[in-house]
Amino acid sequence: MIIYLHGFSSSAASNKAEVFKRALAETRFLILDYPAHRPHAAVSSIARSITRALTEFPDEKVTLMGSSMGGFYAQFLAAELDTVKSVVLINPALQPQITLKPYIGMNTNMVTGEPFEFAQQDFEALSEYDKGSVVGKPTLVLLDEGDEVIDHRVAAQAYAAAGRVHVYPGGSHRFEHIEEAVAEIRGFMRQQHSVPD
């Protein structure tokens, strides 16, 4: 089972999440909606959702797939929860407790168009969830060279010891290489969870 975590100003209606879900239709794929801009609430919400999913599908093994800020939360929860067996990170956020400072205040969700507030206390809470890049579980990191938010060279170096890192030419922070990445994810899932072709 893949549980997908969207980015900072995204939602469960993310086009990227839906494209991945369709492309990986052979795998149970759950897309969570959670308050990515509120760290304490986000982590609690995701953890509860993982527990509910495993109650409903007890024989499944959980892979967390996180994009940007979702990748930040995915690596934290993978390190914290025995129920999470592996992680796929897509252009994962690096040190948001530093990089998100300009976003303190009112923002607009890029998917829903709804306004939301990223409060000072939420920004300060982020440091509690930065446990570094190595989660101690199988990890696949997918990066776009053209990411305008996260320097792919810094990310590739940060995650070099975490697992397999694949860097695609060009692209952007939105991640433009879903089609190519699907084969990489399938191979990773087969290796970790014996998912059939």
VOTI-87888 format. One record per residue (C-alpha): chain; residue in one letter; x, y, z. Coordinates in steps of 0.02 Angstrom, whole numbers, padded with zeros to 5 digits. Example, Ala and Ser with C-alpha at 12.3 -4.5 7.8 and 13.67 -1.06 7.14 Angstrom:
<pts>
{"A" "a" {00615 -00225 00390}}
{"A" "s" {00684 -00053 00357}}
</pts>
This chain:
<pts>
{"A" "m" {00000 00000 00000}}
{"A" "i" {00061 00173 -00046}}
{"A" "i" {00002 00318 00061}}
{"A" "y" {00031 00484 -00029}}
{"A" "l" {00070 00646 00063}}
{"A" "h" {00048 00810 -00032}}
{"A" "g" {00154 00966 -00016}}
{"A" "f" {00143 01125 00087}}
{"A" "s" {00011 01221 -00013}}
{"A" "s" {-00069 01072 -00100}}
{"A" "s" {-00210 00952 -00059}}
{"A" "a" {-00275 00776 -00087}}
{"A" "a" {-00346 00841 -00253}}
{"A" "s" {-00169 00863 -00318}}
{"A" "n" {-00153 00818 -00502}}
{"A" "k" {00017 00738 -00467}}
{"A" "a" {-00059 00622 -00337}}
{"A" "e" {-00198 00568 -00455}}
{"A" "v" {-00077 00535 -00598}}
{"A" "f" {00031 00427 -00485}}
{"A" "k" {-00124 00336 -00421}}
{"A" "r" {-00181 00294 -00599}}
{"A" "a" {-00007 00245 -00655}}
{"A" "l" {00019 00131 -00505}}
{"A" "a" {-00155 00055 -00511}}
{"A" "e" {-00087 -00118 -00469}}
{"A" "t" {-00047 -00054 -00294}}
{"A" "r" {-00172 00004 -00163}}
{"A" "f" {-00145 00193 -00165}}
{"A" "l" {-00218 00308 -00033}}
{"A" "i" {-00206 00498 -00049}}
{"A" "l" {-00217 00588 00117}}
{"A" "d" {-00283 00762 00149}}
{"A" "y" {-00198 00840 00299}}
{"A" "p" {-00147 01014 00359}}
{"A" "a" {00031 01019 00292}}
{"A" "h" {00055 01197 00358}}
{"A" "r" {00022 01143 00538}}
{"A" "p" {00160 01019 00587}}
{"A" "h" {00088 00948 00748}}
{"A" "a" {-00084 00924 00672}}
{"A" "a" {-00008 00856 00510}}
{"A" "v" {00095 00722 00595}}
{"A" "s" {-00049 00670 00708}}
{"A" "s" {-00171 00662 00562}}
{"A" "i" {-00054 00559 00453}}
{"A" "a" {-00014 00438 00594}}
{"A" "r" {-00201 00411 00629}}
{"A" "s" {-00233 00382 00443}}
{"A" "i" {-00095 00251 00435}}
{"A" "t" {-00172 00161 00585}}
{"A" "r" {-00346 00166 00505}}
{"A" "a" {-00279 00102 00340}}
{"A" "l" {-00193 -00044 00424}}
{"A" "t" {-00350 -00084 00523}}
{"A" "e" {-00445 -00095 00359}}
{"A" "f" {-00305 -00183 00263}}
{"A" "p" {-00203 -00275 00397}}
{"A" "d" {-00101 -00378 00274}}
{"A" "e" {-00034 -00228 00180}}
{"A" "k" {00141 -00157 00200}}
{"A" "v" {00147 00033 00203}}
{"A" "t" {00256 00138 00091}}
{"A" "l" {00243 00325 00122}}
{"A" "m" {00261 00430 -00037}}
{"A" "g" {00286 00614 -00003}}
{"A" "s" {00306 00761 -00119}}
{"A" "s" {00400 00915 -00057}}
{"A" "m" {00334 00950 00119}}
{"A" "g" {00249 00780 00113}}
{"A" "g" {00422 00705 00091}}
{"A" "f" {00481 00795 00248}}
{"A" "y" {00337 00719 00349}}
{"A" "a" {00358 00549 00266}}
{"A" "q" {00539 00532 00319}}
{"A" "f" {00498 00584 00497}}
{"A" "l" {00354 00461 00513}}
{"A" "a" {00451 00320 00431}}
{"A" "a" {00585 00342 00563}}
{"A" "e" {00456 00348 00703}}
{"A" "l" {00330 00213 00653}}
{"A" "d" {00368 00027 00639}}
{"A" "t" {00212 00009 00530}}
{"A" "v" {00295 00110 00391}}
{"A" "k" {00409 -00008 00295}}
{"A" "s" {00482 00104 00158}}
{"A" "v" {00480 00281 00088}}
{"A" "v" {00473 00366 -00083}}
{"A" "l" {00523 00550 -00079}}
{"A" "i" {00487 00666 -00226}}
{"A" "n" {00582 00831 -00225}}
{"A" "p" {00575 00823 -00034}}
{"A" "a" {00581 00982 00069}}
{"A" "l" {00749 01012 00152}}
{"A" "q" {00754 01105 00318}}
{"A" "p" {00583 01188 00303}}
{"A" "q" {00614 01261 00476}}
{"A" "i" {00729 01379 00380}}
{"A" "t" {00663 01385 00202}}
{"A" "l" {00479 01416 00243}}
{"A" "k" {00510 01574 00343}}
{"A" "p" {00454 01688 00200}}
{"A" "y" {00284 01600 00201}}
{"A" "i" {00238 01648 00379}}
{"A" "g" {00069 01733 00367}}
{"A" "m" {-00072 01710 00242}}
{"A" "n" {-00050 01596 00092}}
{"A" "t" {-00160 01521 -00044}}
{"A" "n" {-00178 01335 -00076}}
{"A" "m" {-00118 01307 -00255}}
{"A" "v" {-00244 01167 -00285}}
{"A" "t" {-00402 01226 -00198}}
{"A" "g" {-00373 01415 -00205}}
{"A" "e" {-00420 01427 -00022}}
{"A" "p" {-00324 01546 00093}}
{"A" "f" {-00231 01474 00243}}
{"A" "e" {-00122 01545 00380}}
{"A" "f" {00052 01479 00415}}
{"A" "a" {00078 01542 00591}}
{"A" "q" {00241 01585 00678}}
{"A" "q" {00215 01442 00802}}
{"A" "d" {00190 01320 00658}}
{"A" "f" {00352 01378 00578}}
{"A" "e" {00443 01356 00744}}
{"A" "a" {00369 01182 00768}}
{"A" "l" {00449 01117 00607}}
{"A" "s" {00619 01095 00689}}
{"A" "e" {00546 00958 00800}}
{"A" "y" {00515 00851 00646}}
{"A" "d" {00683 00868 00558}}
{"A" "k" {00773 00706 00602}}
{"A" "g" {00894 00709 00456}}
{"A" "s" {00885 00616 00291}}
{"A" "v" {00923 00437 00343}}
{"A" "v" {00767 00350 00408}}
{"A" "g" {00842 00176 00427}}
{"A" "k" {00715 00101 00306}}
{"A" "p" {00720 00071 00117}}
{"A" "t" {00711 00242 00034}}
{"A" "l" {00691 00298 -00147}}
{"A" "v" {00724 00482 -00184}}
{"A" "l" {00666 00558 -00349}}
{"A" "l" {00731 00732 -00394}}
{"A" "d" {00710 00852 -00540}}
{"A" "e" {00868 00947 -00588}}
{"A" "g" {00764 01099 -00632}}
{"A" "d" {00682 01111 -00460}}
{"A" "e" {00672 01298 -00425}}
{"A" "v" {00635 01273 -00239}}
{"A" "i" {00756 01136 -00185}}
{"A" "d" {00933 01126 -00254}}
{"A" "h" {00943 00949 -00325}}
{"A" "r" {01131 00942 -00292}}
{"A" "v" {01106 00979 -00107}}
{"A" "a" {00962 00854 -00098}}
{"A" "a" {01060 00718 -00189}}
{"A" "q" {01206 00739 -00070}}
{"A" "a" {01091 00744 00082}}
{"A" "y" {01005 00582 00032}}
{"A" "a" {01156 00490 -00039}}
{"A" "a" {01169 00380 00115}}
{"A" "a" {00981 00361 00135}}
{"A" "g" {00946 00247 -00011}}
{"A" "r" {00929 00255 -00200}}
{"A" "v" {00931 00431 -00273}}
{"A" "h" {00875 00461 -00453}}
{"A" "v" {00897 00634 -00531}}
{"A" "y" {00799 00676 -00689}}
{"A" "p" {00860 00812 -00810}}
{"A" "g" {00759 00972 -00817}}
{"A" "g" {00589 00975 -00738}}
{"A" "s" {00533 01082 -00591}}
{"A" "h" {00478 01074 -00410}}
{"A" "r" {00308 01013 -00472}}
{"A" "f" {00404 00858 -00535}}
{"A" "e" {00389 00833 -00722}}
{"A" "h" {00447 00652 -00735}}
{"A" "i" {00303 00551 -00667}}
{"A" "e" {00298 00433 -00816}}
{"A" "e" {00483 00391 -00802}}
{"A" "a" {00473 00382 -00612}}
{"A" "v" {00334 00252 -00614}}
{"A" "a" {00453 00116 -00676}}
{"A" "e" {00577 00165 -00541}}
{"A" "i" {00441 00156 -00407}}
{"A" "r" {00375 -00010 -00472}}
{"A" "g" {00549 -00085 -00461}}
{"A" "f" {00571 -00017 -00286}}
{"A" "m" {00401 -00084 -00231}}
{"A" "r" {00437 -00256 -00305}}
{"A" "q" {00601 -00261 -00213}}
{"A" "q" {00524 -00209 -00047}}
{"A" "h" {00351 -00284 -00051}}
{"A" "s" {00349 -00415 -00189}}
{"A" "v" {00223 -00318 -00292}}
{"A" "p" {00188 -00407 -00458}}
{"A" "d" {00216 -00324 -00627}}
</pts>
